[in-house]
């Protein structure tokens, strides 16, 4: 690679290409804050960026030329949405084009210079951020959300950085810790940092294991059990990594068996609990194969899912899923089958009168309420226990008529939003 090309900028172009092509790659896998910033802003504004680019072209860039698109997308993101001099953004894109797209150097230069010039002259008008959500999702979400709610999700999507929630291990220290962290207290054990900055490992209390990161919505499944005030002798946490749910329960003095299939993720679980100075009985097994020695009083199943509810933190998720609608349908079919299988396995691990908590960080009904309704039709020994406002520390508007919890990214928007989550509480009958 030529020395004149900024290495991080070059690598970010390749990463964005992989994301646009629909490949699985988390932004957290990137190496620098600069890359994360470039990707985060570009992906949040991808619909807007493509709209602006097409206004300057007689015909759109070919769909399969994602390498050219990625380079230009990032440059436009820098010109329109970042504090980077336009000339620097253009020059860097041209240098990269000479390496990756030598036949499109003049095209890249001319297009970006025109956009930069019009931006400087304030000729580029703002458009509705709803275009940053692929139409496949705005259309499907229209079946259960109104236009105003989808609009609110799109407005939440472009806020960067997303709010950060920290769960405090010892609730008696929350006031003291909040003085150092300068956030706002939500519920009994959560501190929200609305505008997080810098490396999280440098935050007060991290090295001492005083808290862990866990979105407000992701805390709900365990809060339901903790606030029930029942004396649980043991709880099984299925699909347990990275360990937020396990840590919540352990910090309340509850015995936890944490089951995780992935060796990579179970290592993360071990590391997180070690930092927090918490100990669980950790089982590295597939939850559909593992059989507990003793039935539990409660099981929490935070099932693998499409993760569409996490779009505030993972703006790439919707673009990857919508890349190929047929592939998305097949992915959802496999996920639904897995979710059903895990629900059935979890149901066999519970004592009579025991509790099963099912959750997914998804906005899609087929992963949430439809999974539960299907499960109850085939498992008559379970019933819904309606979740109450006092169980969850958040607004009653998140509780559905069936007694489920369903959160959306636009909830708590004045405080930074929250992840989309579905949670159900079931009881095993006598």
C-alpha positions in Angstrom: 0.0 0.0 0.0 1.2 3.5 -0.8 2.5 5.5 2.2 0.4 8.4 1.2 -2.9 6.5 1.8 -4.2 6.6 5.3 -4.1 2.9 6.4 -7.2 3.1 8.7 -9.3 4.9 5.9 -8.2 2.2 3.4 -9.1 -0.6 5.7 -12.5 1.0 6.6 -13.4 0.9 2.9 -12.8 -2.8 2.8 -14.8 -3.4 6.0 -17.7 -1.3 4.7 -17.6 -3.3 1.4 -18.0 -6.6 3.4 -20.9 -5.2 5.4 -22.7 -3.9 2.3 -22.1 -7.3 0.7 -24.0 -8.8 3.6 -21.1 -10.5 5.4 -21.1 -10.9 9.2 -18.7 -8.5 10.7 -19.2 -6.5 13.8 -18.0 -2.9 14.0 -16.4 -3.8 17.3 -14.0 -6.1 15.3 -12.3 -3.0 13.9 -9.1 -1.8 15.3 -9.3 1.9 15.9 -11.7 4.6 17.2 -11.3 6.4 13.8 -12.6 3.3 11.9 -15.5 2.9 14.3 -16.4 6.5 13.9 -16.2 6.4 10.1 -18.3 3.2 10.0 -20.7 4.2 12.6 -21.6 7.5 11.0 -21.6 6.1 7.4 -23.9 3.2 8.2 -26.3 5.4 10.2 -26.6 7.7 7.2 -26.3 5.2 4.4 -29.7 5.9 2.9 -29.1 9.6 2.9 -25.7 9.2 1.4 -26.9 7.0 -1.4 -29.7 9.5 -2.1 -27.4 12.4 -2.4 -24.9 10.6 -4.6 -27.7 9.5 -7.0 -28.8 13.1 -7.4 -25.5 13.8 -9.2 -25.5 10.7 -11.5 -27.5 10.0 -14.7 -27.7 6.4 -13.5 -26.8 4.8 -10.1 -23.5 3.0 -9.5 -23.9 -0.7 -10.4 -25.1 -2.8 -7.4 -22.2 -5.2 -7.6 -19.5 -2.5 -7.6 -19.5 -2.3 -3.8 -15.8 -1.5 -3.6 -16.3 1.8 -5.5 -19.5 2.5 -3.6 -17.8 2.0 -0.2 -15.0 4.4 -1.0 -17.4 7.1 -2.2 -19.9 6.5 0.7 -17.2 7.1 3.3 -15.9 10.2 1.5 -19.5 11.7 1.3 -20.0 10.8 5.0 -16.9 12.8 5.8 -17.9 15.7 3.7 -21.5 16.0 4.9 -21.5 14.6 8.5 -18.0 14.8 9.9 -15.6 17.5 10.9 -13.1 16.7 8.2 -12.0 19.2 5.6 -13.7 18.4 2.3 -10.5 18.6 0.3 -8.9 16.0 2.6 -11.9 13.7 2.2 -11.8 14.0 -1.6 -8.0 13.6 -1.8 -8.0 10.5 0.3 -10.8 8.9 -1.7 -9.0 9.6 -4.9 -5.8 8.0 -3.6 -7.7 4.9 -2.6 -9.5 4.8 -5.9 -6.1 4.7 -7.7 -5.4 1.4 -5.8 -8.9 -0.2 -5.7 -10.7 1.3 -8.7 -8.1 2.6 -11.2 -10.8 2.9 -13.9 -12.9 5.2 -11.7 -10.4 7.7 -10.4 -11.7 10.6 -12.6 -15.3 9.7 -11.8 -14.6 9.6 -8.0 -12.8 12.9 -8.1 -15.4 14.7 -10.1 -18.4 13.4 -8.1 -16.9 14.2 -4.7 -15.7 17.6 -5.7 -19.1 18.6 -6.9 -20.7 17.3 -3.7 -18.1 19.1 -1.6 -18.7 22.3 -3.5 -22.5 22.2 -3.1 -22.1 21.3 0.6 -19.9 24.4 1.1 -22.5 26.5 -0.7 -25.3 25.0 1.4 -27.1 23.7 -1.7 -27.6 20.2 -0.2 -30.9 20.0 1.6 -31.6 17.8 4.5 -33.9 14.8 3.9 -36.0 12.6 6.1 -33.8 10.2 8.0 -36.3 7.4 7.5 -34.5 6.7 4.3 -31.7 5.3 6.4 -33.9 2.3 7.2 -34.1 -0.2 4.3 -37.6 -0.2 2.7 -37.9 -4.0 3.5 -38.0 -3.1 7.1 -40.1 0.1 7.0 -42.7 -2.0 5.0 -42.7 -4.9 7.4 -42.7 -2.8 10.5 -45.7 -0.9 9.2 -47.7 -4.1 10.1 -47.2 -3.4 13.8 -45.9 0.2 14.1 -47.5 3.4 12.9 -45.6 5.9 10.6 -44.8 8.2 13.6 -43.1 5.3 15.5 -41.0 4.2 12.6 -40.0 7.9 12.1 -38.9 8.1 15.7 -36.8 4.9 15.3 -35.1 6.5 12.2 -34.4 9.7 14.3 -32.9 7.6 17.1 -30.7 5.7 14.7 -28.7 8.7 13.6 -27.8 9.8 17.2 -24.1 9.1 17.9 -22.8 7.9 20.2 -25.7 5.8 21.5 -26.3 6.1 25.2 -24.4 3.7 27.5 -26.0 1.8 30.4 -23.9 0.5 33.3 -25.3 -1.9 35.8 -23.9 -1.4 39.3 -22.9 -4.6 41.1 -23.6 -3.2 44.6 -26.7 -0.9 44.7 -25.5 0.8 47.9 -22.7 2.4 45.9 -24.8 3.8 43.0 -25.0 7.3 44.3 -21.2 7.5 45.0 -20.3 6.0 41.6 -22.7 8.3 39.8 -20.8 11.3 41.1 -17.7 10.1 39.3 -19.4 8.7 36.2 -21.7 11.8 35.9 -24.6 10.0 34.4 -28.2 9.6 35.5 -29.7 6.9 37.7 -32.3 4.6 36.1 -34.0 2.1 38.4 -32.3 0.5 41.3 -28.9 -0.4 39.8 -28.4 1.3 36.5 -26.4 4.4 35.6 -26.9 5.9 32.1 -24.1 7.8 30.3 -26.0 9.7 27.6 -23.0 10.9 25.7 -20.2 8.4 26.4 -16.6 9.4 25.4 -13.3 7.6 25.2 -12.3 4.1 26.1 -14.8 2.4 28.4 -11.9 0.7 30.2 -10.8 4.1 31.5 -14.2 4.8 33.2 -14.2 5.0 37.0 -14.8 1.6 38.6 -14.1 -0.5 35.5 -10.9 -2.1 36.7 -12.3 -2.6 40.2 -15.3 -4.5 38.7 -17.9 -2.1 40.1 -20.2 -2.4 37.0 -20.7 -3.9 33.6 -22.3 -2.7 30.4 -25.9 -3.8 29.7 -28.6 -1.9 27.9 -31.7 -0.9 30.0 -33.9 -3.2 27.9 -31.5 -6.2 28.3 -31.8 -5.8 32.1 -35.5 -6.5 32.0 -35.5 -10.4 31.9 -33.5 -10.6 35.2 -35.3 -7.6 36.8 -38.6 -9.5 36.4 -37.2 -12.4 38.5 -35.4 -10.3 41.0 -38.4 -8.0 41.6 -40.7 -11.0 42.1 -39.2 -11.3 45.6 -39.4 -15.1 45.3 -36.7 -17.2 47.0 -35.1 -18.9 44.0 -32.7 -21.6 45.0 -31.2 -21.8 41.5 -31.7 -20.2 38.1 -30.4 -21.5 34.8 -29.2 -18.8 32.3 -29.2 -20.2 28.8 -27.2 -18.7 26.0 -25.5 -16.9 28.8 -22.6 -15.0 27.2 -21.4 -12.3 27.5 -22.7 -12.6 31.0 -24.9 -9.5 31.8 -27.8 -11.6 33.0 -25.7 -14.0 35.0 -24.0 -11.0 36.7 -27.3 -9.4 37.5 -28.5 -12.6 39.3 -25.2 -13.3 41.0 -25.0 -9.8 42.4 -28.3 -10.5 44.1 -26.9 -13.6 45.8 -28.8 -16.0 43.5 -27.1 -19.3 42.5 -26.7 -19.4 38.7 -25.9 -22.1 36.2 -24.7 -20.4 33.0 -24.9 -22.4 29.8 -23.2 -21.3 26.7 -22.5 -23.2 23.5 -19.8 -21.1 21.9 -16.2 -21.6 23.2 -15.3 -18.1 22.0 -18.2 -16.5 23.8 -17.8 -18.5 27.0 -14.2 -17.2 27.3 -15.7 -13.7 27.2 -18.2 -14.8 29.9 -15.3 -16.1 32.1 -13.3 -12.8 31.6 -16.3 -10.6 32.5 -17.2 -12.5 35.6 -13.6 -12.6 36.7 -13.3 -8.7 36.4 -16.6 -8.4 38.4 -15.3 -10.9 41.1 -18.4 -13.0 40.6 -18.6 -16.8 40.3 -21.1 -18.9 38.5 -21.4 -22.6 37.5 -20.4 -22.3 33.9 -21.3 -25.1 31.4 -19.9 -25.1 27.9 -22.6 -27.1 26.2 -25.4 -26.8 23.7 -28.6 -25.9 25.6 -30.5 -28.3 23.4 -28.3 -31.2 24.4 -27.4 -30.4 28.0 -29.6 -31.9 30.8 -29.3 -30.4 34.3 -28.7 -32.7 37.2 -31.5 -30.9 39.0 -34.6 -29.0 37.8 -34.4 -25.2 38.4 -36.8 -22.8 39.9 -36.4 -20.5 36.9 -34.8 -20.5 33.5 -33.9 -17.4 31.5 -33.6 -17.9 27.7 -32.2 -14.9 25.8 -32.4 -16.6 22.5 -30.3 -16.1 19.4 -32.2 -13.8 17.0 -31.9 -11.3 14.1 -30.9 -8.5 16.6 -32.9 -5.9 14.8 -33.6 -4.2 18.1 -29.9 -3.3 18.6 -29.8 -1.0 15.5 -28.8 2.0 17.7 -25.5 0.3 18.4 -25.3 -1.9 15.3 -26.4 0.3 12.4 -25.0 -2.3 10.0 -27.6 -4.9 11.0 -30.5 -3.8 8.8 -28.4 -3.4 5.7 -26.8 -6.8 6.1 -30.2 -8.5 6.6 -31.9 -6.6 3.7 -29.1 -7.3 1.2 -30.8 -10.5 0.0 -34.6 -10.8 1.0 -34.6 -14.5 0.1 -31.6 -15.1 2.3 -33.2 -13.1 5.1 -36.3 -15.2 5.0 -34.2 -18.4 5.2 -32.2 -16.9 8.1 -35.4 -16.1 9.9 -36.8 -19.6 9.3 -33.7 -21.1 10.8 -33.7 -18.7 13.8 -37.4 -19.4 14.4 -36.7 -23.2 14.4 -33.8 -22.7 16.8 -35.9 -20.4 19.1 -38.7 -23.0 19.2 -36.2 -25.8 19.9 -34.5 -23.8 22.7 -37.9 -23.0 24.3 -38.8 -26.7 24.3 -35.5 -27.6 25.9 -35.8 -24.8 28.5 -39.3 -26.0 29.4 -37.9 -29.4 30.5 -35.4 -27.8 32.9 -38.0 -26.2 35.2 -39.7 -27.4 38.4 -43.5 -27.3 38.6 -44.6 -23.7 39.4 -41.3 -22.7 38.0 -40.7 -19.6 35.8 -39.5 -19.5 32.2 -38.4 -16.0 30.9 -38.0 -15.8 27.2 -36.4 -12.8 25.5 -35.0 -11.6 22.2 -33.3 -8.3 21.1 -35.5 -8.2 18.1 -38.4 -6.1 16.8 -39.8 -8.9 14.7 -43.1 -10.5 16.0 -42.1 -13.9 14.5 -39.2 -14.0 16.9 -41.2 -12.7 19.9 -44.9 -13.0 20.5 -45.4 -15.5 17.7 -42.8 -17.8 19.2 -44.6 -17.7 22.5 -48.0 -18.2 21.1 -46.8 -21.1 19.1 -45.1 -22.6 22.1 -48.2 -22.3 24.3 -50.4 -24.0 21.7 -48.1 -27.1 22.0 -47.3 -26.9 25.7 -50.5 -26.7 27.7 -48.6 -27.1 31.0 -47.4 -23.5 30.7 -49.3 -20.2 31.0 -48.5 -16.5 30.6 -47.8 -14.5 33.8 -48.5 -10.9 32.9 -45.5 -8.7 33.6 -46.2 -5.6 35.8 -44.7 -2.2 35.7 -43.1 -2.6 39.1 -41.1 -5.6 37.7 -39.2 -3.7 35.0 -38.2 -0.1 36.1 -39.5 1.4 32.8 -42.7 2.8 31.5 -45.9 0.8 31.4 -46.3 1.7 27.7 -43.8 -1.2 27.1 -46.3 -3.8 28.4 -48.6 -5.3 25.8 -52.2 -6.3 26.3 -51.1 -10.0 26.6 -48.7 -9.1 29.5 -45.5 -9.2 27.4 -42.9 -6.5 27.4 -42.0 -5.0 24.1 -39.5 -2.1 23.9 -38.5 0.0 20.9 -35.5 2.2 20.2 -37.6 5.4 20.4 -38.6 4.7 24.0 -36.8 7.0 26.5 -35.6 9.0 23.5 -35.1 12.1 25.6 -32.6 10.1 27.7 -30.9 8.4 24.7 -33.3 5.6 23.7 -33.0 1.9 24.4 -32.7 -1.4 22.5 -35.8 -3.1 21.1 -36.6 -6.1 23.2 -39.3 -8.7 23.6 -39.8 -10.4 27.0 -42.4 -13.0 28.1 -42.9 -14.6 31.5 -44.3 -18.1 31.6 -45.1 -20.4 34.5 -45.1 -24.1 34.5 -48.4 -25.4 35.9 -48.8 -28.0 38.6 
